[in-house]
Amino acid sequence: EEDEEDDEHQHESTLSDLFSSDTWKKVGQKYVMEWQMVWKDVLIGFTVAGVISAFVPSAFFEWLFIGVGTEGDPGFWSLLQQAVVGPVAAFFTFIGSMGNIPLAAVLFGEGVAFA
């Protein structure tokens, strides 16, 4: 019974804290700190993905990833090869966890199923 009262009291204080200006100040500071950590990864990721998208021809992706550029769904062996080559390519172009998202979008746009 005491645990239920403690949970109830904690729930009430949480709701009142939601409207506190101090709580919103902490949320804003946390948001700024998070962006300070990842903005370089995101900027570099979009820059690298843009350069690759603009200057690397589709023929290179067709050469590197078997089954890219063909009609229909890729077969099992094509998917297996893409699943092996994809992480290796990601290793050599590693930008950071957030920076790899735009690169994955470029690979997906080129038809790489593993992206």
N, CA, C and O atoms as a printed pandas DataFrame, in Angstrom:
     atom_number atom_name residue_name chain_id  residue_number  x_coord  y_coord  z_coord
0              1         N          GLU        A               1    0.831   -1.186    0.000
1              2        CA          GLU        A               1    0.000    0.000    0.000
2              3         C          GLU        A               1    0.882    1.258    0.000
3              4         O          GLU        A               1    0.562    2.245   -0.663
4              5         N          GLU        A               2    1.982    1.215    0.742
5              6        CA          GLU        A               2    2.870    2.374    0.788
6              7         C          GLU        A               2    3.490    2.647   -0.581
7              8         O          GLU        A               2    3.678    3.801   -0.966
8              9         N          ASP        A               3    3.804    1.576   -1.311
9             10        CA          ASP        A               3    4.385    1.750   -2.646
10            11         C          ASP        A               3    3.414    2.444   -3.581
11            12         O          ASP        A               3    3.816    3.268   -4.402
12            13         N          GLU        A               4    2.115    2.109   -3.459
13            14        CA          GLU        A               4    1.114    2.745   -4.305
14            15         C          GLU        A               4    1.021    4.235   -3.997
15            16         O          GLU        A               4    0.877    5.050   -4.909
16            17         N          GLU        A               5    1.102    4.595   -2.717
17            18        CA          GLU        A               5    1.045    6.012   -2.342
18            19         C          GLU        A               5    2.273    6.755   -2.859
19            20         O          GLU        A               5    2.160    7.886   -3.332
20            21         N          ASP        A               6    3.448    6.124   -2.772
21            22        CA          ASP        A               6    4.668    6.759   -3.279
22            23         C          ASP        A               6    4.582    6.965   -4.785
23            24         O          ASP        A               6    4.961    8.022   -5.288
24            25         N          ASP        A               7    4.080    5.950   -5.518
25            26        CA          ASP        A               7    3.923    6.071   -6.965
26            27         C          ASP        A               7    2.947    7.179   -7.319
27            28         O          ASP        A               7    3.171    7.942   -8.259
28            29         N          GLU        A               8    1.846    7.261   -6.549
29            30        CA          GLU        A               8    0.844    8.285   -6.792
30            31         C          GLU        A               8    1.423    9.676   -6.542
31            32         O          GLU        A               8    1.191   10.592   -7.331
32            33         N          HIS        A               9    2.174    9.842   -5.454
33            34        CA          HIS        A               9    2.792   11.130   -5.133
34            35         C          HIS        A               9    3.829   11.505   -6.191
35            36         O          HIS        A               9    3.913   12.664   -6.597
36            37         N          GLN        A              10    4.609   10.538   -6.633
37            38        CA          GLN        A              10    5.624   10.802   -7.657
38            39         C          GLN        A              10    4.961   11.211   -8.967
39            40         O          GLN        A              10    5.455   12.099   -9.661
40            41         N          HIS        A              11    3.859   10.578   -9.306
41            42        CA          HIS        A              11    3.138   10.910  -10.526
42            43         C          HIS        A              11    2.609   12.341  -10.469
43            44         O          HIS        A              11    2.690   13.067  -11.460
44            45         N          GLU        A              12    2.076   12.750   -9.339
45            46        CA          GLU        A              12    1.558   14.104   -9.179
46            47         C          GLU        A              12    2.670   15.138   -9.309
47            48         O          GLU        A              12    2.482   16.167   -9.958
48            49         N          SER        A              13    3.822   14.880   -8.702
49            50        CA          SER        A              13    4.911   15.850   -8.784
50            51         C          SER        A              13    5.467   15.924  -10.200
51            52         O          SER        A              13    5.936   16.982  -10.618
52            53         N          THR        A              14    5.424   14.845  -10.930
53            54        CA          THR        A              14    5.899   14.850  -12.303
54            55         C          THR        A              14    5.008   15.722  -13.176
55            56         O          THR        A              14    5.508   16.466  -14.020
56            57         N          LEU        A              15    3.696   15.640  -12.983
57            58        CA          LEU        A              15    2.778   16.453  -13.774
58            59         C          LEU        A              15    2.937   17.933  -13.452
59            60         O          LEU        A              15    2.858   18.771  -14.351
60            61         N          SER        A              16    3.157   18.263  -12.200
61            62        CA          SER        A              16    3.327   19.676  -11.853
62            63         C          SER        A              16    4.677   20.194  -12.371
63            64         O          SER        A              16    4.803   21.365  -12.729
64            65         N          ASP        A              17    5.679   19.314  -12.406
65            66        CA          ASP        A              17    6.990   19.718  -12.929
66            67         C          ASP        A              17    6.945   19.966  -14.431
67            68         O          ASP        A              17    7.766   20.713  -14.963
68            69         N          LEU        A              18    5.999   19.347  -15.111
69            70        CA          LEU        A              18    5.902   19.497  -16.558
70            71         C          LEU        A              18    5.676   20.947  -16.958
71            72         O          LEU        A              18    6.140   21.381  -18.012
72            73         N          PHE        A              19    4.979   21.687  -16.136
73            74        CA          PHE        A              19    4.665   23.077  -16.446
74            75         C          PHE        A              19    5.628   24.065  -15.794
75            76         O          PHE        A              19    5.418   25.276  -15.860
76            77         N          SER        A              20    6.665   23.556  -15.177
77            78        CA          SER        A              20    7.641   24.399  -14.504
78            79         C          SER        A              20    8.617   24.988  -15.528
79            80         O          SER        A              20    9.056   24.295  -16.446
80            81         N          SER        A              21    8.947   26.262  -15.364
81            82        CA          SER        A              21    9.908   26.893  -16.279
82            83         C          SER        A              21   11.307   26.300  -16.099
83            84         O          SER        A              21   12.087   26.256  -17.051
84            85         N          ASP        A              22   11.623   25.851  -14.901
85            86        CA          ASP        A              22   12.918   25.224  -14.654
86            87         C          ASP        A              22   13.057   23.917  -15.445
87            88         O          ASP        A              22   14.121   23.613  -15.984
88            89         N          THR        A              23   11.972   23.158  -15.504
89            90        CA          THR        A              23   11.983   21.908  -16.270
90            91         C          THR        A              23   12.224   22.197  -17.748
91            92         O          THR        A              23   13.029   21.521  -18.389
92            93         N          TRP        A              24   11.537   23.187  -18.287
93            94        CA          TRP        A              24   11.696   23.519  -19.708
94            95         C          TRP        A              24   13.079   24.090  -19.993
95            96         O          TRP        A              24   13.614   23.897  -21.085
96            97         N          LYS        A              25   13.660   24.786  -19.031
97            98        CA          LYS        A              25   15.017   25.290  -19.195
98            99         C          LYS        A              25   15.993   24.108  -19.291
99           100         O          LYS        A              25   16.901   24.116  -20.122
100          101         N          LYS        A              26   15.799   23.092  -18.436
101          102        CA          LYS        A              26   16.647   21.896  -18.477
102          103         C          LYS        A              26   16.492   21.147  -19.796
103          104         O          LYS        A              26   17.473   20.646  -20.346
104          105         N          VAL        A              27   15.273   21.068  -20.302
105          106        CA          VAL        A              27   15.031   20.404  -21.586
106          107         C          VAL        A              27   15.758   21.148  -22.698
107          108         O          VAL        A              27   16.400   20.527  -23.546
108          109         N          GLY        A              28   15.663   22.465  -22.699
109          110        CA          GLY        A              28   16.353   23.265  -23.717
110          111         C          GLY        A              28   17.862   23.113  -23.654
111          112         O          GLY        A              28   18.522   23.001  -24.687
112          113         N          GLN        A              29   18.409   23.108  -22.446
113          114        CA          GLN        A              29   19.856   22.943  -22.294
114          115         C          GLN        A              29   20.292   21.564  -22.775
115          116         O          GLN        A              29   21.338   21.434  -23.411
116          117         N          LYS        A              30   19.512   20.546  -22.481
117          118        CA          LYS        A              30   19.828   19.187  -22.923
118          119         C          LYS        A              30   19.796   19.105  -24.452
119          120         O          LYS        A              30   20.653   18.464  -25.061
120          121         N          TYR        A              31   18.818   19.748  -25.061
121          122        CA          TYR        A              31   18.697   19.771  -26.519
122          123         C          TYR        A              31   19.921   20.427  -27.152
123          124         O          TYR        A              31   20.473   19.907  -28.122
124          125         N          VAL        A              32   20.342   21.547  -26.619
125          126        CA          VAL        A              32   21.518   22.240  -27.139
126          127         C          VAL        A              32   22.766   21.384  -26.969
127          128         O          VAL        A              32   23.595   21.320  -27.877
128          129         N          MET        A              33   22.913   20.727  -25.831
129          130        CA          MET        A              33   24.081   19.872  -25.596
130          131         C          MET        A              33   24.101   18.702  -26.579
131          132         O          MET        A              33   25.166   18.336  -27.076
132          133         N          GLU        A              34   22.951   18.117  -26.864
133          134        CA          GLU        A              34   22.883   16.999  -27.817
134          135         C          GLU        A              34   23.289   17.456  -29.213
135          136         O          GLU        A              34   24.045   16.765  -29.896
136          137         N          TRP        A              35   22.797   18.606  -29.640
137          138        CA          TRP        A              35   23.152   19.111  -30.968
138          139         C          TRP        A              35   24.626   19.487  -31.044
139          140         O          TRP        A              35   25.246   19.332  -32.097
140          141         N          GLN        A              36   25.192   19.973  -29.959
141          142        CA          GLN        A              36   26.616   20.290  -29.954
142          143         C          GLN        A              36   27.450   19.031  -30.151
143          144         O          GLN        A              36   28.556   19.101  -30.686
144          145         N          MET        A              37   26.936   17.887  -29.728
145          146        CA          MET        A              37   27.671   16.635  -29.895
146          147         C          MET        A              37   27.565   16.086  -31.321
147          148         O          MET        A              37   28.526   15.500  -31.818
148          149         N          VAL        A              38   26.427   16.261  -31.986
149          150        CA          VAL        A              38   26.216   15.566  -33.256
150          151         C          VAL        A              38   26.249   16.456  -34.498
151          152         O          VAL        A              38   26.218   15.928  -35.610
152          153         N          TRP        A              39   26.310   17.765  -34.360
153          154        CA          TRP        A              39   26.174   18.610  -35.538
154          155         C          TRP        A              39   27.298   18.388  -36.543
155          156         O          TRP        A              39   27.071   18.471  -37.750
156          157         N          LYS        A              40   28.493   18.110  -36.067
157          158        CA          LYS        A              40   29.602   17.872  -37.005
158          159         C          LYS        A              40   29.386   16.578  -37.779
159          160         O          LYS        A              40   29.619   16.532  -38.987
160          161         N          ASP        A              41   28.944   15.528  -37.093
161          162        CA          ASP        A              41   28.654   14.264  -37.777
162          163         C          ASP        A              41   27.585   14.451  -38.851
163          164         O          ASP        A              41   27.721   13.947  -39.965
164          165         N          VAL        A              42   26.533   15.170  -38.513
165          166        CA          VAL        A              42   25.444   15.387  -39.454
166          167         C          VAL        A              42   25.925   16.215  -40.641
167          168         O          VAL        A              42   25.633   15.872  -41.787
168          169         N          LEU        A              43   26.653   17.292  -40.390
169          170        CA          LEU        A              43   27.157   18.146  -41.467
170          171         C          LEU        A              43   28.103   17.377  -42.387
171          172         O          LEU        A              43   27.965   17.436  -43.608
172          173         N          ILE        A              44   29.050   16.666  -41.812
173          174        CA          ILE        A              44   29.996   15.895  -42.629
174          175         C          ILE        A              44   29.263   14.783  -43.375
175          176         O          ILE        A              44   29.561   14.515  -44.539
176          177         N          GLY        A              45   28.311   14.140  -42.712
177          178        CA          GLY        A              45   27.547   13.067  -43.358
178          179         C          GLY        A              45   26.795   13.550  -44.578
179          180         O          GLY        A              45   26.834   12.899  -45.622
180          181         N          PHE        A              46   26.110   14.681  -44.471
181          182        CA          PHE        A              46   25.389   15.217  -45.620
182          183         C          PHE        A              46   26.349   15.684  -46.710
183          184         O          PHE        A              46   26.055   15.542  -47.897
184          185         N          THR        A              47   27.490   16.238  -46.317
185          186        CA          THR        A              47   28.473   16.688  -47.308
186          187         C          THR        A              47   29.043   15.502  -48.077
187          188         O          THR        A              47   29.093   15.526  -49.307
188          189         N          VAL        A              48   29.473   14.463  -47.358
189          190        CA          VAL        A              48   30.032   13.281  -48.023
190          191         C          VAL        A              48   28.980   12.606  -48.892
191          192         O          VAL        A              48   29.272   12.218  -50.023
192          193         N          ALA        A              49   27.764   12.461  -48.384
193          194        CA          ALA        A              49   26.697   11.841  -49.163
194          195         C          ALA        A              49   26.388   12.661  -50.413
195          196         O          ALA        A              49   26.138   12.092  -51.475
196          197         N          GLY        A              50   26.403   13.976  -50.303
197          198        CA          GLY        A              50   26.161   14.824  -51.461
198          199         C          GLY        A              50   27.252   14.706  -52.504
199          200         O          GLY        A              50   26.973   14.648  -53.701
200          201         N          VAL        A              51   28.499   14.671  -52.050
201          202        CA          VAL        A              51   29.623   14.520  -52.986
202          203         C          VAL        A              51   29.548   13.167  -53.684
203          204         O          VAL        A              51   29.732   13.081  -54.898
204          205         N          ILE        A              52   29.279   12.109  -52.916
205          206        CA          ILE        A              52   29.171   10.775  -53.511
206          207         C          ILE        A              52   28.011   10.722  -54.492
207          208         O          ILE        A              52   28.143   10.160  -55.580
208          209         N          SER        A              53   26.898   11.290  -54.125
209          210        CA          SER        A              53   25.727   11.282  -55.005
210          211         C          SER        A              53   25.978   12.052  -56.297
211          212         O          SER        A              53   25.510   11.657  -57.366
212          213         N          ALA        A              54   26.715   13.148  -56.192
213          214        CA          ALA        A              54   26.944   13.987  -57.369
214          215         C          ALA        A              54   28.064   13.479  -58.270
215          216         O          ALA        A              54   27.979   13.616  -59.490
216          217         N          PHE        A              55   29.104   12.901  -57.695
217          218        CA          PHE        A              55   30.291   12.603  -58.489
218          219         C          PHE        A              55   30.577   11.113  -58.722
219          220         O          PHE        A              55   31.390   10.780  -59.584
220          221         N          VAL        A              56   29.941   10.227  -57.987
221          222        CA          VAL        A              56   30.181    8.795  -58.195
222          223         C          VAL        A              56   29.096    8.273  -59.123
223          224         O          VAL        A              56   27.910    8.351  -58.800
224          225         N          PRO        A              57   29.495    7.739  -60.279
225          226        CA          PRO        A              57   28.493    7.268  -61.242
226          227         C          PRO        A              57   27.791    5.994  -60.757
227          228         O          PRO        A              57   28.327    5.228  -59.956
228          229         N          SER        A              58   26.595    5.803  -61.263
229          230        CA          SER        A              58   25.821    4.616  -60.904
230          231         C          SER        A              58   26.546    3.337  -61.297
231          232         O          SER        A              58   26.362    2.303  -60.654
232          233         N          ALA        A              59   27.359    3.390  -62.332
233          234        CA          ALA        A              59   28.104    2.199  -62.771
234          235         C          ALA        A              59   29.028    1.690  -61.665
235          236         O          ALA        A              59   29.253    0.485  -61.556
236          237         N          PHE        A              60   29.561    2.591  -60.847
237          238        CA          PHE        A              60   30.418    2.164  -59.744
238          239         C          PHE        A              60   29.622    1.345  -58.729
239          240         O          PHE        A              60   30.104    0.322  -58.242
240          241         N          PHE        A              61   28.414    1.787  -58.411
241          242        CA          PHE        A              61   27.583    1.046  -57.469
242          243         C          PHE        A              61   27.172   -0.304  -58.045
243          244         O          PHE        A              61   27.075   -1.292  -57.317
244          245         N          GLU        A              62   26.928   -0.345  -59.363
245          246        CA          GLU        A              62   26.593   -1.608  -60.017
246          247         C          GLU        A              62   27.780   -2.566  -59.976
247          248         O          GLU        A              62   27.593   -3.779  -59.880
248          249         N          TRP        A              63   29.005   -2.029  -60.049
249          250        CA          TRP        A              63   30.203   -2.860  -59.972
250          251         C          TRP        A              63   30.455   -3.336  -58.537
251          252         O          TRP        A              63   30.798   -4.498  -58.318
252          253         N          LEU        A              64   30.285   -2.443  -57.572
253          254        CA          LEU        A              64   30.590   -2.761  -56.181
254          255         C          LEU        A              64   29.551   -3.679  -55.553
255          256         O          LEU        A              64   29.897   -4.576  -54.785
256          257         N          PHE        A              65   28.291   -3.462  -55.871
257          258        CA          PHE        A              65   27.205   -4.236  -55.278
258          259         C          PHE        A              65   26.516   -5.050  -56.366
259          260         O          PHE        A              65   25.829   -4.495  -57.224
260          261         N          ILE        A              66   26.699   -6.348  -56.327
261          262        CA          ILE        A              66   26.094   -7.248  -57.317
262          263         C          ILE        A              66   24.573   -7.145  -57.225
263          264         O          ILE        A              66   24.007   -7.159  -56.132
264          265         N          GLY        A              67   23.928   -7.045  -58.361
265          266        CA          GLY        A              67   22.469   -7.009  -58.406
266          267         C          GLY        A              67   21.882   -5.624  -58.447
267          268         O          GLY        A              67   20.679   -5.474  -58.658
268          269         N          VAL        A              68   22.702   -4.595  -58.251
269          270        CA          VAL        A              68   22.196   -3.218  -58.314
270          271         C          VAL        A              68   22.029   -2.836  -59.782
271          272         O          VAL        A              68   22.900   -3.115  -60.606
272          273         N          GLY        A              69   20.918   -2.204  -60.097
273          274        CA          GLY        A              69   20.671   -1.761  -61.456
274          275         C          GLY        A              69   19.959   -2.796  -62.309
275          276         O          GLY        A              69   19.700   -2.546  -63.486
276          277         N          THR        A              70   19.640   -3.948  -61.746
277          278        CA          THR        A              70   18.915   -4.964  -62.506
278          279         C          THR        A              70   17.428   -4.846  -62.210
279          280         O          THR        A              70   17.023   -4.321  -61.172
280          281         N          GLU        A              71   16.641   -5.334  -63.123
281          282        CA          GLU        A              71   15.190   -5.302  -62.944
282          283         C          GLU        A              71   14.766   -6.370  -61.943
283          284         O          GLU        A              71   15.382   -7.433  -61.874
284          285         N          GLY        A              72   13.741   -6.104  -61.184
285          286        CA          GLY        A              72   13.194   -7.074  -60.247
286          287         C          GLY        A              72   13.954   -7.106  -58.939
287          288         O          GLY        A              72   14.889   -6.338  -58.711
288          289         N          ASP        A              73   13.526   -8.010  -58.098
289          290        CA          ASP        A              73   14.158   -8.162  -56.785
290          291         C          ASP        A              73   15.499   -8.859  -56.919
291          292         O          ASP        A              73   15.637   -9.789  -57.713
292          293         N          PRO        A              74   16.495   -8.419  -56.146
293          294        CA          PRO        A              74   17.786   -9.117  -56.193
294          295         C          PRO        A              74   17.655  -10.510  -55.589
295          296         O          PRO        A              74   16.845  -10.734  -54.689
296          297         N          GLY        A              75   18.453  -11.437  -56.088
297          298        CA          GLY        A              75   18.414  -12.803  -55.586
298          299         C          GLY        A              75   19.142  -12.937  -54.263
299          300         O          GLY        A              75   19.695  -11.973  -53.735
300          301         N          PHE        A              76   19.129  -14.157  -53.737
301          302        CA          PHE        A              76   19.747  -14.432  -52.449
302          303         C          PHE        A              76   21.226  -14.095  -52.452
303          304         O          PHE        A              76   21.714  -13.458  -51.517
304          305         N          TRP        A              77   21.952  -14.511  -53.489
305          306        CA          TRP        A              77   23.410  -14.286  -53.521
306          307         C          TRP        A              77   23.739  -12.806  -53.656
307          308         O          TRP        A              77   24.733  -12.336  -53.103
308          309         N          SER        A              78   22.915  -12.075  -54.383
309          310        CA          SER        A              78   23.118  -10.625  -54.485
310          311         C          SER        A              78   22.918   -9.956  -53.131
311          312         O          SER        A              78   23.701   -9.095  -52.732
312          313         N          LEU        A              79   21.874  -10.355  -52.437
313          314        CA          LEU        A              79   21.620   -9.784  -51.105
314          315         C          LEU        A              79   22.730  -10.150  -50.127
315          316         O          LEU        A              79   23.139   -9.330  -49.304
316          317         N          LEU        A              80   23.211  -11.380  -50.221
317          318        CA          LEU        A              80   24.296  -11.801  -49.340
318          319         C          LEU        A              80   25.557  -10.984  -49.609
319          320         O          LEU        A              80   26.224  -10.538  -48.675
320          321         N          GLN        A              81   25.883  -10.790  -50.890
321          322        CA          GLN        A              81   27.062   -9.992  -51.238
322          323         C          GLN        A              81   26.894   -8.557  -50.766
323          324         O          GLN        A              81   27.844   -7.962  -50.257
324          325         N          GLN        A              82   25.706   -7.992  -50.924
325          326        CA          GLN        A              82   25.465   -6.622  -50.470
326          327         C          GLN        A              82   25.553   -6.527  -48.951
327          328         O          GLN        A              82   26.012   -5.519  -48.414
328          329         N          ALA        A              83   25.116   -7.576  -48.261
329          330        CA          ALA        A              83   25.184   -7.591  -46.797
330          331         C          ALA        A              83   26.622   -7.686  -46.304
331          332         O          ALA        A              83   26.924   -7.256  -45.191
332          333         N          VAL        A              84   27.507   -8.243  -47.116
333          334        CA          VAL        A              84   28.922   -8.330  -46.737
334          335         C          VAL        A              84   29.658   -7.056  -47.137
335          336         O          VAL        A              84   30.427   -6.512  -46.345
336          337         N          VAL        A              85   29.433   -6.580  -48.344
337          338        CA          VAL        A              85   30.154   -5.407  -48.853
338          339         C          VAL        A              85   29.647   -4.122  -48.202
339          340         O          VAL        A              85   30.430   -3.196  -47.987
340          341         N          GLY        A              86   28.367   -4.046  -47.887
341          342        CA          GLY        A              86   27.795   -2.833  -47.289
342          343         C          GLY        A              86   28.501   -2.394  -46.014
343          344         O          GLY        A              86   28.913   -1.238  -45.921
344          345         N          PRO        A              87   28.655   -3.275  -45.025
345          346        CA          PRO        A              87   29.364   -2.864  -43.804
346          347         C          PRO        A              87   30.837   -2.523  -44.046
347          348         O          PRO        A              87   31.389   -1.653  -43.372
348          349         N          VAL        A              88   31.473   -3.202  -45.002
349          350        CA          VAL        A              88   32.873   -2.879  -45.318
350          351         C          VAL        A              88   32.954   -1.472  -45.906
351          352         O          VAL        A              88   33.828   -0.689  -45.534
352          353         N          ALA        A              89   32.047   -1.155  -46.817
353          354        CA          ALA        A              89   32.020    0.195  -47.393
354          355         C          ALA        A              89   31.698    1.225  -46.316
355          356         O          ALA        A              89   32.270    2.315  -46.310
356          357         N          ALA        A              90   30.785    0.889  -45.408
357          358        CA          ALA        A              90   30.449    1.808  -44.317
358          359         C          ALA        A              90   31.645    2.027  -43.399
359          360         O          ALA        A              90   31.835    3.122  -42.871
360          361         N          PHE        A              91   32.449    0.988  -43.211
361          362        CA          PHE        A              91   33.646    1.114  -42.373
362          363         C          PHE        A              91   34.612    2.137  -42.970
363          364         O          PHE        A              91   35.163    2.971  -42.251
364          365         N          PHE        A              92   34.814    2.067  -44.282
365          366        CA          PHE        A              92   35.764    2.978  -44.920
366          367         C          PHE        A              92   35.229    4.394  -45.072
367          368         O          PHE        A              92   36.005    5.335  -45.236
368          369         N          THR        A              93   33.928    4.551  -45.018
369          370        CA          THR        A              93   33.343    5.893  -45.109
370          371         C          THR        A              93   32.739    6.314  -43.786
371          372         O          THR        A              93   31.875    7.190  -43.756
372          373         N          PHE        A              94   33.180    5.699  -42.672
373          374        CA          PHE        A              94   32.557    5.969  -41.374
374          375         C          PHE        A              94   32.691    7.434  -41.010
375          376         O          PHE        A              94   33.787    7.995  -40.979
376          377         N          ILE        A              95   31.568    8.024  -40.740
377          378        CA          ILE        A              95   31.498    9.435  -40.411
378          379         C          ILE        A              95   31.040    9.604  -38.972
379          380         O          ILE        A              95   31.355   10.606  -38.329
380          381         N          GLY        A              96   30.328    8.668  -38.486
381          382        CA          GLY        A              96   29.702    8.721  -37.174
382          383         C          GLY        A              96   28.312    8.147  -37.320
383          384         O          GLY        A              96   27.803    8.025  -38.434
384          385         N          SER        A              97   27.709    7.804  -36.242
385          386        CA          SER        A              97   26.411    7.138  -36.337
386          387         C          SER        A              97   25.369    8.008  -37.040
387          388         O          SER        A              97   24.576    7.498  -37.831
388          389         N          MET        A              98   25.361    9.291  -36.766
389          390        CA          MET        A              98   24.393   10.181  -37.406
390          391         C          MET        A              98   24.791   10.503  -38.841
391          392         O          MET        A              98   23.928   10.715  -39.693
392          393         N          GLY        A              99   26.082   10.540  -39.111
393          394        CA          GLY        A              99   26.549   10.884  -40.451
394          395         C          GLY        A              99   26.347    9.791  -41.471
395          396         O          GLY        A              99   26.347   10.069  -42.671
396          397         N          ASN        A             100   26.174    8.550  -41.033
397          398        CA          ASN        A             100   25.970    7.452  -41.973
398          399         C          ASN        A             100   24.551    7.395  -42.510
399          400         O          ASN        A             100   24.304    6.705  -43.499
400          401         N          ILE        A             101   23.627    8.085  -41.900
401          402        CA          ILE        A             101   22.238    8.055  -42.352
402          403         C          ILE        A             101   22.100    8.646  -43.758
403          404         O          ILE        A             101   21.463    8.015  -44.601
404          405         N          PRO        A             102   22.657    9.815  -44.054
405          406        CA          PRO        A             102   22.549   10.320  -45.428
406          407         C          PRO        A             102   23.254    9.412  -46.440
407          408         O          PRO        A             102   22.780    9.265  -47.566
408          409         N          LEU        A             103   24.371    8.807  -46.057
409          410        CA          LEU        A             103   25.072    7.897  -46.960
410          411         C          LEU        A             103   24.214    6.664  -47.242
411          412         O          LEU        A             103   24.172    6.187  -48.376
412          413         N          ALA        A             104   23.541    6.155  -46.239
413          414        CA          ALA        A             104   22.637    5.021  -46.449
414          415         C          ALA        A             104   21.503    5.405  -47.391
415          416         O          ALA        A             104   21.062    4.581  -48.192
416          417         N          ALA        A             105   21.030    6.634  -47.308
417          418        CA          ALA        A             105   19.977    7.099  -48.209
418          419         C          ALA        A             105   20.470    7.138  -49.655
419          420         O          ALA        A             105   19.727    6.791  -50.573
420          421         N          VAL        A             106   21.712    7.554  -49.859
421          422        CA          VAL        A             106   22.291    7.563  -51.209
422          423         C          VAL        A             106   22.394    6.142  -51.740
423          424         O          VAL        A             106   22.022    5.878  -52.884
424          425         N          LEU        A             107   22.897    5.220  -50.917
425          426        CA          LEU        A             107   23.028    3.832  -51.348
426          427         C          LEU        A             107   21.660    3.229  -51.660
427          428         O          LEU        A             107   21.514    2.509  -52.648
428          429         N          PHE        A             108   20.668    3.512  -50.836
429          430        CA          PHE        A             108   19.321    3.007  -51.083
430          431         C          PHE        A             108   18.781    3.570  -52.396
431          432         O          PHE        A             108   18.132    2.861  -53.165
432          433         N          GLY        A             109   19.053    4.845  -52.642
433          434        CA          GLY        A             109   18.617    5.460  -53.900
434          435         C          GLY        A             109   19.283    4.846  -55.118
435          436         O          GLY        A             109   18.715    4.857  -56.210
436          437         N          GLU        A             110   20.470    4.315  -54.940
437          438        CA          GLU        A             110   21.174    3.645  -56.043
438          439         C          GLU        A             110   20.724    2.200  -56.211
439          440         O          GLU        A             110   21.116    1.536  -57.171
440          441         N          GLY        A             111   19.904    1.708  -55.286
441          442        CA          GLY        A             111   19.367    0.370  -55.424
442          443         C          GLY        A             111   20.010   -0.676  -54.543
443          444         O          GLY        A             111   19.748   -1.866  -54.716
444          445         N          VAL        A             112   20.849   -0.265  -53.596
445          446        CA          VAL        A             112   21.501   -1.219  -52.693
446          447         C          VAL        A             112   20.463   -1.638  -51.645
447          448         O          VAL        A             112   20.001   -0.817  -50.853
448          449         N          ALA        A             113   20.110   -2.914  -51.653
449          450        CA          ALA        A             113   19.067   -3.408  -50.752
450          451         C          ALA        A             113   19.505   -3.379  -49.306
451          452         O          ALA        A             113   18.669   -3.221  -48.416
452          453         N          PHE        A             114   20.784   -3.525  -49.047
453          454        CA          PHE        A             114   21.273   -3.591  -47.679
454          455         C          PHE        A             114   21.257   -2.229  -46.994
455          456         O          PHE        A             114   21.328   -2.162  -45.767
456          457         N          ALA        A             115   21.166   -1.142  -47.760
457          458        CA          ALA        A             115   21.200    0.201  -47.185
458          459         C          ALA        A             115   20.007    0.392  -46.270
459          460         O          ALA        A             115   19.846    1.460  -45.681
